[in-house]
Amino acid sequence: MLDTFITEARGLGLPPLYVVIDEYDNFTNQLIQAHQDSCYYDATGRDSFLKNFFKTLKLAIQRGTVADCFLTGVLPVTMDDLTSGFNIASNVTLEPALQEMLGFTEAEAESYVDEIFRDCAFPAEMRTRVLDDLARLYDGYRILPDSPHRLYNPTISNYYLQKFVQHGGVPPQFTSDPNITLDLGWIERLAGSSEAAAEFIRKLLLDGETALPAESLQAQFNLKRFLTIDNLPVSLYFLGQLTWRDNATLRFPNLTVQTLFLDCYTQMTPLGDSTGLFRDSVMRFSADGDLERLFADYWKHYIQAFPAQSFDHVPESFYSLTFYYLCRQNLPAGSYPATETNLPSGRCDFHCLGVRGKLLGQTVLVEFKRLKSKEAFPDSPEHHGSASDSDAAQTRRYSAALAEQFHRPVLSWVAYVRSNRDYRLFSLV
């Protein structure tokens, strides 16, 4: 049918055709995920319809009846398995000149937001909040290790901005497009098993990074080679879930993706039961403001559910991320928990606007401090059972900035955490 169409076009004296194929690997990826390997090989094998389709295109391009063919997809496996079927193609995924083609640079994001504020006449003081949200939630993609600019994900950036406009200049409470999810079945298939996937995600969450030499992306992948745990980082890079930290390491690009992985891991493990136990704690906290009780439940039901050895090198940000994740999942409508918020004096670990009970009209701030396994808590006599002077001063600077931004009093706490064994929580007055 393709050959007939091309022949008819040539017979009518039309100019050479351009063929554009979007998501060329959509159906083959579905076969891979569904463990239909025999069907996949039938589709990409020697006399398959897919190979003959691309052979027809190849011949038409060589004859000049098709000027060019552009293909977009997700994973490189299908095209690599077709081999001679379409060996005239050039993979331009990693070409430096195209790195900013499909994302917003910081300058473009700021210009975009400025247009929205101008067209909708939103108050100028909200601009900083919106730009900070966009940067924390959707920025951070680097297609190459030496990419000069990080990119914002345009799909989920637009989701936030659309809701912001629809709500009359109020930031959305839920900042992730519900259509953007992490497909657990796909990751389990790529990892080889659910156990391997869970272990990989656990290590990725705790370490915050995974090794991958840049030259790995230039390799040819057939299906058998691709479906190994060693190549899972490559898959996650192509799926847009990881990005470059340096030329040998991948990391999460932003808070949205990191939270998706945390949610995925929580549901894969007994931690999923902990979120149910924690739900009552969060709802109670939103009414009575008892942060000490909430933190105790968080520590008991979530942090201590992880194996102790997992915390040998866990970064400080893991605690603030998981605390934010559990609060975000369970707080009532109108609450706005946030983590890693940019302030004039630094990055605030966790804060939340209170909307009920004792928290009504206030902001809660928690600054996390990770101690080494043998490091003493700052509750020795010389500290008089309080946070250290430097930690308290830093937290008070953040409190002052939040009070100025939201025009409400701030309840401030410093949380010292040591592995997943114990913690101390100090209130600043």
Contacts in CASP RR format, 6 or more apart in sequence:
PFRMAT RR
TARGET T0000
AUTHOR 0000-0000-0000
METHOD contacts of the structure
MODEL  1
MLDTFITEARGLGLPPLYVVIDEYDNFTNQLIQAHQDSCYYDATGRDSFL
KNFFKTLKLAIQRGTVADCFLTGVLPVTMDDLTSGFNIASNVTLEPALQE
MLGFTEAEAESYVDEIFRDCAFPAEMRTRVLDDLARLYDGYRILPDSPHR
LYNPTISNYYLQKFVQHGGVPPQFTSDPNITLDLGWIERLAGSSEAAAEF
IRKLLLDGETALPAESLQAQFNLKRFLTIDNLPVSLYFLGQLTWRDNATL
RFPNLTVQTLFLDCYTQMTPLGDSTGLFRDSVMRFSADGDLERLFADYWK
HYIQAFPAQSFDHVPESFYSLTFYYLCRQNLPAGSYPATETNLPSGRCDF
HCLGVRGKLLGQTVLVEFKRLKSKEAFPDSPEHHGSASDSDAAQTRRYSA
ALAEQFHRPVLSWVAYVRSNRDYRLFSLV
2 53 0 8 1.000
2 56 0 8 1.000
2 57 0 8 1.000
3 56 0 8 1.000
3 60 0 8 1.000
6 17 0 8 1.000
6 56 0 8 1.000
6 60 0 8 1.000
6 65 0 8 1.000
6 66 0 8 1.000
9 17 0 8 1.000
9 65 0 8 1.000
10 65 0 8 1.000
15 67 0 8 1.000
16 64 0 8 1.000
16 65 0 8 1.000
16 66 0 8 1.000
16 67 0 8 1.000
17 60 0 8 1.000
17 65 0 8 1.000
17 66 0 8 1.000
17 67 0 8 1.000
18 66 0 8 1.000
18 67 0 8 1.000
18 68 0 8 1.000
18 69 0 8 1.000
18 70 0 8 1.000
19 57 0 8 1.000
19 66 0 8 1.000
19 68 0 8 1.000
19 69 0 8 1.000
19 70 0 8 1.000
20 69 0 8 1.000
20 70 0 8 1.000
20 71 0 8 1.000
21 69 0 8 1.000
21 70 0 8 1.000
21 71 0 8 1.000
21 72 0 8 1.000
22 72 0 8 1.000
22 73 0 8 1.000
23 72 0 8 1.000
23 73 0 8 1.000
23 74 0 8 1.000
24 71 0 8 1.000
24 72 0 8 1.000
24 73 0 8 1.000
24 78 0 8 1.000
24 79 0 8 1.000
25 73 0 8 1.000
25 74 0 8 1.000
25 75 0 8 1.000
25 77 0 8 1.000
25 78 0 8 1.000
25 79 0 8 1.000
26 73 0 8 1.000
26 74 0 8 1.000
27 43 0 8 1.000
28 40 0 8 1.000
28 43 0 8 1.000
28 44 0 8 1.000
28 50 0 8 1.000
28 77 0 8 1.000
28 78 0 8 1.000
29 74 0 8 1.000
29 75 0 8 1.000
29 78 0 8 1.000
31 37 0 8 1.000
31 39 0 8 1.000
31 40 0 8 1.000
31 43 0 8 1.000
32 40 0 8 1.000
32 77 0 8 1.000
32 189 0 8 1.000
32 223 0 8 1.000
32 227 0 8 1.000
33 183 0 8 1.000
33 185 0 8 1.000
33 186 0 8 1.000
33 189 0 8 1.000
35 189 0 8 1.000
37 223 0 8 1.000
40 223 0 8 1.000
41 223 0 8 1.000
42 48 0 8 1.000
43 49 0 8 1.000
43 50 0 8 1.000
44 50 0 8 1.000
44 51 0 8 1.000
44 78 0 8 1.000
44 81 0 8 1.000
44 82 0 8 1.000
45 51 0 8 1.000
45 81 0 8 1.000
50 78 0 8 1.000
50 82 0 8 1.000
51 82 0 8 1.000
51 85 0 8 1.000
54 82 0 8 1.000
54 85 0 8 1.000
54 86 0 8 1.000
55 85 0 8 1.000
55 86 0 8 1.000
57 66 0 8 1.000
57 69 0 8 1.000
57 86 0 8 1.000
58 85 0 8 1.000
58 86 0 8 1.000
58 87 0 8 1.000
58 88 0 8 1.000
60 66 0 8 1.000
61 67 0 8 1.000
61 68 0 8 1.000
61 69 0 8 1.000
61 88 0 8 1.000
62 88 0 8 1.000
69 89 0 8 1.000
71 79 0 8 1.000
71 89 0 8 1.000
74 238 0 8 1.000
74 239 0 8 1.000
75 221 0 8 1.000
75 226 0 8 1.000
75 235 0 8 1.000
75 238 0 8 1.000
75 239 0 8 1.000
76 91 0 8 1.000
76 93 0 8 1.000
76 221 0 8 1.000
76 238 0 8 1.000
77 221 0 8 1.000
77 222 0 8 1.000
77 223 0 8 1.000
77 226 0 8 1.000
79 86 0 8 1.000
79 89 0 8 1.000
79 91 0 8 1.000
80 220 0 8 1.000
80 221 0 8 1.000
80 222 0 8 1.000
81 222 0 8 1.000
81 223 0 8 1.000
92 98 0 8 1.000
93 143 0 8 1.000
94 143 0 8 1.000
94 144 0 8 1.000
94 217 0 8 1.000
94 218 0 8 1.000
96 144 0 8 1.000
96 147 0 8 1.000
99 143 0 8 1.000
99 144 0 8 1.000
99 147 0 8 1.000
99 149 0 8 1.000
99 151 0 8 1.000
100 149 0 8 1.000
100 151 0 8 1.000
102 151 0 8 1.000
102 154 0 8 1.000
103 141 0 8 1.000
103 151 0 8 1.000
103 152 0 8 1.000
103 153 0 8 1.000
103 154 0 8 1.000
104 112 0 8 1.000
104 151 0 8 1.000
104 152 0 8 1.000
104 154 0 8 1.000
104 157 0 8 1.000
105 149 0 8 1.000
105 150 0 8 1.000
105 151 0 8 1.000
105 152 0 8 1.000
106 135 0 8 1.000
106 139 0 8 1.000
106 149 0 8 1.000
106 150 0 8 1.000
106 152 0 8 1.000
108 152 0 8 1.000
109 131 0 8 1.000
109 134 0 8 1.000
109 135 0 8 1.000
109 139 0 8 1.000
109 152 0 8 1.000
109 157 0 8 1.000
110 131 0 8 1.000
112 161 0 8 1.000
113 127 0 8 1.000
113 130 0 8 1.000
113 131 0 8 1.000
113 134 0 8 1.000
113 161 0 8 1.000
114 127 0 8 1.000
116 122 0 8 1.000
116 161 0 8 1.000
116 164 0 8 1.000
116 165 0 8 1.000
117 124 0 8 1.000
117 126 0 8 1.000
117 127 0 8 1.000
120 165 0 8 1.000
120 168 0 8 1.000
120 169 0 8 1.000
122 168 0 8 1.000
122 169 0 8 1.000
126 169 0 8 1.000
126 171 0 8 1.000
128 405 0 8 1.000
129 171 0 8 1.000
129 405 0 8 1.000
130 161 0 8 1.000
130 164 0 8 1.000
130 171 0 8 1.000
132 341 0 8 1.000
132 342 0 8 1.000
133 160 0 8 1.000
133 171 0 8 1.000
133 175 0 8 1.000
133 338 0 8 1.000
134 152 0 8 1.000
134 157 0 8 1.000
134 160 0 8 1.000
134 161 0 8 1.000
135 152 0 8 1.000
135 342 0 8 1.000
136 254 0 8 1.000
136 255 0 8 1.000
136 338 0 8 1.000
136 339 0 8 1.000
136 340 0 8 1.000
136 341 0 8 1.000
136 342 0 8 1.000
137 156 0 8 1.000
137 160 0 8 1.000
137 175 0 8 1.000
137 176 0 8 1.000
137 254 0 8 1.000
137 255 0 8 1.000
137 256 0 8 1.000
138 152 0 8 1.000
138 153 0 8 1.000
138 156 0 8 1.000
138 157 0 8 1.000
138 160 0 8 1.000
138 254 0 8 1.000
138 256 0 8 1.000
139 150 0 8 1.000
139 151 0 8 1.000
139 152 0 8 1.000
139 153 0 8 1.000
139 253 0 8 1.000
139 254 0 8 1.000
140 150 0 8 1.000
140 151 0 8 1.000
140 152 0 8 1.000
140 243 0 8 1.000
140 253 0 8 1.000
140 254 0 8 1.000
141 150 0 8 1.000
141 151 0 8 1.000
141 152 0 8 1.000
141 153 0 8 1.000
141 240 0 8 1.000
141 243 0 8 1.000
141 253 0 8 1.000
141 254 0 8 1.000
142 150 0 8 1.000
142 151 0 8 1.000
142 243 0 8 1.000
142 244 0 8 1.000
142 253 0 8 1.000
143 151 0 8 1.000
143 243 0 8 1.000
143 244 0 8 1.000
144 214 0 8 1.000
144 244 0 8 1.000
145 214 0 8 1.000
145 244 0 8 1.000
145 246 0 8 1.000
145 247 0 8 1.000
146 247 0 8 1.000
147 244 0 8 1.000
150 253 0 8 1.000
153 253 0 8 1.000
153 254 0 8 1.000
153 256 0 8 1.000
155 177 0 8 1.000
155 180 0 8 1.000
156 176 0 8 1.000
156 177 0 8 1.000
156 180 0 8 1.000
156 256 0 8 1.000
159 175 0 8 1.000
159 176 0 8 1.000
159 177 0 8 1.000
159 180 0 8 1.000
160 171 0 8 1.000
160 172 0 8 1.000
160 175 0 8 1.000
163 171 0 8 1.000
163 172 0 8 1.000
164 170 0 8 1.000
164 171 0 8 1.000
164 172 0 8 1.000
171 336 0 8 1.000
173 333 0 8 1.000
173 334 0 8 1.000
173 335 0 8 1.000
173 336 0 8 1.000
175 256 0 8 1.000
176 256 0 8 1.000
176 259 0 8 1.000
176 260 0 8 1.000
180 256 0 8 1.000
180 260 0 8 1.000
181 260 0 8 1.000
182 241 0 8 1.000
182 260 0 8 1.000
182 261 0 8 1.000
182 263 0 8 1.000
182 264 0 8 1.000
184 197 0 8 1.000
184 264 0 8 1.000
184 267 0 8 1.000
184 268 0 8 1.000
186 239 0 8 1.000
187 197 0 8 1.000
187 201 0 8 1.000
187 232 0 8 1.000
187 236 0 8 1.000
187 264 0 8 1.000
188 194 0 8 1.000
188 196 0 8 1.000
188 197 0 8 1.000
189 227 0 8 1.000
190 197 0 8 1.000
190 226 0 8 1.000
190 227 0 8 1.000
190 231 0 8 1.000
190 232 0 8 1.000
190 235 0 8 1.000
191 197 0 8 1.000
191 200 0 8 1.000
191 229 0 8 1.000
191 232 0 8 1.000
192 227 0 8 1.000
192 228 0 8 1.000
192 229 0 8 1.000
194 268 0 8 1.000
196 229 0 8 1.000
197 232 0 8 1.000
197 268 0 8 1.000
198 265 0 8 1.000
198 268 0 8 1.000
198 269 0 8 1.000
200 210 0 8 1.000
200 229 0 8 1.000
200 232 0 8 1.000
201 261 0 8 1.000
201 264 0 8 1.000
201 265 0 8 1.000
201 268 0 8 1.000
202 265 0 8 1.000
202 269 0 8 1.000
202 306 0 8 1.000
202 310 0 8 1.000
203 210 0 8 1.000
204 210 0 8 1.000
204 261 0 8 1.000
205 258 0 8 1.000
205 261 0 8 1.000
205 262 0 8 1.000
205 265 0 8 1.000
205 318 0 8 1.000
206 310 0 8 1.000
206 311 0 8 1.000
206 313 0 8 1.000
206 314 0 8 1.000
206 318 0 8 1.000
207 313 0 8 1.000
207 314 0 8 1.000
207 315 0 8 1.000
208 251 0 8 1.000
208 252 0 8 1.000
208 315 0 8 1.000
208 318 0 8 1.000
209 245 0 8 1.000
209 249 0 8 1.000
209 250 0 8 1.000
209 251 0 8 1.000
210 233 0 8 1.000
210 242 0 8 1.000
210 249 0 8 1.000
210 250 0 8 1.000
210 251 0 8 1.000
211 233 0 8 1.000
211 248 0 8 1.000
211 249 0 8 1.000
211 250 0 8 1.000
212 233 0 8 1.000
212 234 0 8 1.000
212 237 0 8 1.000
212 248 0 8 1.000
212 249 0 8 1.000
212 250 0 8 1.000
213 247 0 8 1.000
213 248 0 8 1.000
214 244 0 8 1.000
214 247 0 8 1.000
214 248 0 8 1.000
216 231 0 8 1.000
216 233 0 8 1.000
216 234 0 8 1.000
217 234 0 8 1.000
217 237 0 8 1.000
219 234 0 8 1.000
221 231 0 8 1.000
221 234 0 8 1.000
225 231 0 8 1.000
226 234 0 8 1.000
226 235 0 8 1.000
233 242 0 8 1.000
233 250 0 8 1.000
236 242 0 8 1.000
236 250 0 8 1.000
237 243 0 8 1.000
237 250 0 8 1.000
240 253 0 8 1.000
240 257 0 8 1.000
241 252 0 8 1.000
241 257 0 8 1.000
241 260 0 8 1.000
241 261 0 8 1.000
242 250 0 8 1.000
242 251 0 8 1.000
242 252 0 8 1.000
242 253 0 8 1.000
242 257 0 8 1.000
243 250 0 8 1.000
243 251 0 8 1.000
243 252 0 8 1.000
243 253 0 8 1.000
244 250 0 8 1.000
244 251 0 8 1.000
245 251 0 8 1.000
252 258 0 8 1.000
252 261 0 8 1.000
255 321 0 8 1.000
255 339 0 8 1.000
255 340 0 8 1.000
258 321 0 8 1.000
259 321 0 8 1.000
259 325 0 8 1.000
259 328 0 8 1.000
262 321 0 8 1.000
262 322 0 8 1.000
262 325 0 8 1.000
263 325 0 8 1.000
265 271 0 8 1.000
266 272 0 8 1.000
266 274 0 8 1.000
266 275 0 8 1.000
266 325 0 8 1.000
270 305 0 8 1.000
271 302 0 8 1.000
271 305 0 8 1.000
271 306 0 8 1.000
274 301 0 8 1.000
274 302 0 8 1.000
274 305 0 8 1.000
275 302 0 8 1.000
275 326 0 8 1.000
275 329 0 8 1.000
275 330 0 8 1.000
277 297 0 8 1.000
277 301 0 8 1.000
278 297 0 8 1.000
278 298 0 8 1.000
278 301 0 8 1.000
278 302 0 8 1.000
278 326 0 8 1.000
278 330 0 8 1.000
279 329 0 8 1.000
279 330 0 8 1.000
281 293 0 8 1.000
281 294 0 8 1.000
281 297 0 8 1.000
281 298 0 8 1.000
281 301 0 8 1.000
282 294 0 8 1.000
282 326 0 8 1.000
282 327 0 8 1.000
282 329 0 8 1.000
282 330 0 8 1.000
282 331 0 8 1.000
283 330 0 8 1.000
283 332 0 8 1.000
284 290 0 8 1.000
284 293 0 8 1.000
284 294 0 8 1.000
285 291 0 8 1.000
285 293 0 8 1.000
285 294 0 8 1.000
285 359 0 8 1.000
286 331 0 8 1.000
286 332 0 8 1.000
286 335 0 8 1.000
286 354 0 8 1.000
286 355 0 8 1.000
286 356 0 8 1.000
286 357 0 8 1.000
286 359 0 8 1.000
287 356 0 8 1.000
287 357 0 8 1.000
287 358 0 8 1.000
288 357 0 8 1.000
288 358 0 8 1.000
289 357 0 8 1.000
289 358 0 8 1.000
289 359 0 8 1.000
289 364 0 8 1.000
291 364 0 8 1.000
291 366 0 8 1.000
291 411 0 8 1.000
291 413 0 8 1.000
291 425 0 8 1.000
291 427 0 8 1.000
292 425 0 8 1.000
295 323 0 8 1.000
295 366 0 8 1.000
295 415 0 8 1.000
295 423 0 8 1.000
295 425 0 8 1.000
298 322 0 8 1.000
298 323 0 8 1.000
298 326 0 8 1.000
299 420 0 8 1.000
299 423 0 8 1.000
302 322 0 8 1.000
302 326 0 8 1.000
303 319 0 8 1.000
303 322 0 8 1.000
303 417 0 8 1.000
303 420 0 8 1.000
304 420 0 8 1.000
306 420 0 8 1.000
308 419 0 8 1.000
308 420 0 8 1.000
308 421 0 8 1.000
310 420 0 8 1.000
311 419 0 8 1.000
311 420 0 8 1.000
312 373 0 8 1.000
312 419 0 8 1.000
314 370 0 8 1.000
314 419 0 8 1.000
315 370 0 8 1.000
316 349 0 8 1.000
316 368 0 8 1.000
316 369 0 8 1.000
316 370 0 8 1.000
316 417 0 8 1.000
317 340 0 8 1.000
317 349 0 8 1.000
319 368 0 8 1.000
319 370 0 8 1.000
319 415 0 8 1.000
319 417 0 8 1.000
320 339 0 8 1.000
320 340 0 8 1.000
320 349 0 8 1.000
320 350 0 8 1.000
320 366 0 8 1.000
320 368 0 8 1.000
321 339 0 8 1.000
323 339 0 8 1.000
323 350 0 8 1.000
323 366 0 8 1.000
323 368 0 8 1.000
324 337 0 8 1.000
324 338 0 8 1.000
324 339 0 8 1.000
324 350 0 8 1.000
327 335 0 8 1.000
327 337 0 8 1.000
327 350 0 8 1.000
327 352 0 8 1.000
328 337 0 8 1.000
331 337 0 8 1.000
331 352 0 8 1.000
332 355 0 8 1.000
332 356 0 8 1.000
333 355 0 8 1.000
334 353 0 8 1.000
334 355 0 8 1.000
335 352 0 8 1.000
335 353 0 8 1.000
335 354 0 8 1.000
335 355 0 8 1.000
336 352 0 8 1.000
336 353 0 8 1.000
337 350 0 8 1.000
337 351 0 8 1.000
337 352 0 8 1.000
338 348 0 8 1.000
338 350 0 8 1.000
338 351 0 8 1.000
338 352 0 8 1.000
339 349 0 8 1.000
339 350 0 8 1.000
340 347 0 8 1.000
340 348 0 8 1.000
340 349 0 8 1.000
341 347 0 8 1.000
341 348 0 8 1.000
341 351 0 8 1.000
343 397 0 8 1.000
343 398 0 8 1.000
343 401 0 8 1.000
343 402 0 8 1.000
343 405 0 8 1.000
344 401 0 8 1.000
345 394 0 8 1.000
345 397 0 8 1.000
345 398 0 8 1.000
345 401 0 8 1.000
346 397 0 8 1.000
346 398 0 8 1.000
348 365 0 8 1.000
348 367 0 8 1.000
348 398 0 8 1.000
348 401 0 8 1.000
348 402 0 8 1.000
349 366 0 8 1.000
349 367 0 8 1.000
349 368 0 8 1.000
350 365 0 8 1.000
350 366 0 8 1.000
350 367 0 8 1.000
350 368 0 8 1.000
351 363 0 8 1.000
351 364 0 8 1.000
351 365 0 8 1.000
351 366 0 8 1.000
351 398 0 8 1.000
351 402 0 8 1.000
351 410 0 8 1.000
352 363 0 8 1.000
352 364 0 8 1.000
353 361 0 8 1.000
353 362 0 8 1.000
353 363 0 8 1.000
353 406 0 8 1.000
353 408 0 8 1.000
354 360 0 8 1.000
354 361 0 8 1.000
354 362 0 8 1.000
354 363 0 8 1.000
354 364 0 8 1.000
355 361 0 8 1.000
359 411 0 8 1.000
361 408 0 8 1.000
361 409 0 8 1.000
362 408 0 8 1.000
362 409 0 8 1.000
362 410 0 8 1.000
362 411 0 8 1.000
363 402 0 8 1.000
363 403 0 8 1.000
363 406 0 8 1.000
363 408 0 8 1.000
363 409 0 8 1.000
363 410 0 8 1.000
363 411 0 8 1.000
364 410 0 8 1.000
364 411 0 8 1.000
364 413 0 8 1.000
365 395 0 8 1.000
365 398 0 8 1.000
365 399 0 8 1.000
365 402 0 8 1.000
365 410 0 8 1.000
365 411 0 8 1.000
365 412 0 8 1.000
365 413 0 8 1.000
366 413 0 8 1.000
366 414 0 8 1.000
366 415 0 8 1.000
367 391 0 8 1.000
367 394 0 8 1.000
367 395 0 8 1.000
367 398 0 8 1.000
367 412 0 8 1.000
367 413 0 8 1.000
367 414 0 8 1.000
367 415 0 8 1.000
368 415 0 8 1.000
368 417 0 8 1.000
369 391 0 8 1.000
369 414 0 8 1.000
369 415 0 8 1.000
369 416 0 8 1.000
369 417 0 8 1.000
370 416 0 8 1.000
370 417 0 8 1.000
370 418 0 8 1.000
371 377 0 8 1.000
371 416 0 8 1.000
371 417 0 8 1.000
371 418 0 8 1.000
372 418 0 8 1.000
373 418 0 8 1.000
373 419 0 8 1.000
373 421 0 8 1.000
375 418 0 8 1.000
377 416 0 8 1.000
377 418 0 8 1.000
377 424 0 8 1.000
378 385 0 8 1.000
378 386 0 8 1.000
378 387 0 8 1.000
378 388 0 8 1.000
378 391 0 8 1.000
378 416 0 8 1.000
378 424 0 8 1.000
379 385 0 8 1.000
379 386 0 8 1.000
379 424 0 8 1.000
379 426 0 8 1.000
385 426 0 8 1.000
386 392 0 8 1.000
386 426 0 8 1.000
387 395 0 8 1.000
387 414 0 8 1.000
387 416 0 8 1.000
387 426 0 8 1.000
387 428 0 8 1.000
391 414 0 8 1.000
392 414 0 8 1.000
392 426 0 8 1.000
392 428 0 8 1.000
395 412 0 8 1.000
395 413 0 8 1.000
395 414 0 8 1.000
395 428 0 8 1.000
396 412 0 8 1.000
396 428 0 8 1.000
398 412 0 8 1.000
399 410 0 8 1.000
399 412 0 8 1.000
399 428 0 8 1.000
400 410 0 8 1.000
402 410 0 8 1.000
403 409 0 8 1.000
403 410 0 8 1.000
411 427 0 8 1.000
412 427 0 8 1.000
412 428 0 8 1.000
413 425 0 8 1.000
413 426 0 8 1.000
413 427 0 8 1.000
413 428 0 8 1.000
414 425 0 8 1.000
414 426 0 8 1.000
414 428 0 8 1.000
415 423 0 8 1.000
415 424 0 8 1.000
415 425 0 8 1.000
415 426 0 8 1.000
416 423 0 8 1.000
416 424 0 8 1.000
416 425 0 8 1.000
416 426 0 8 1.000
417 423 0 8 1.000
END
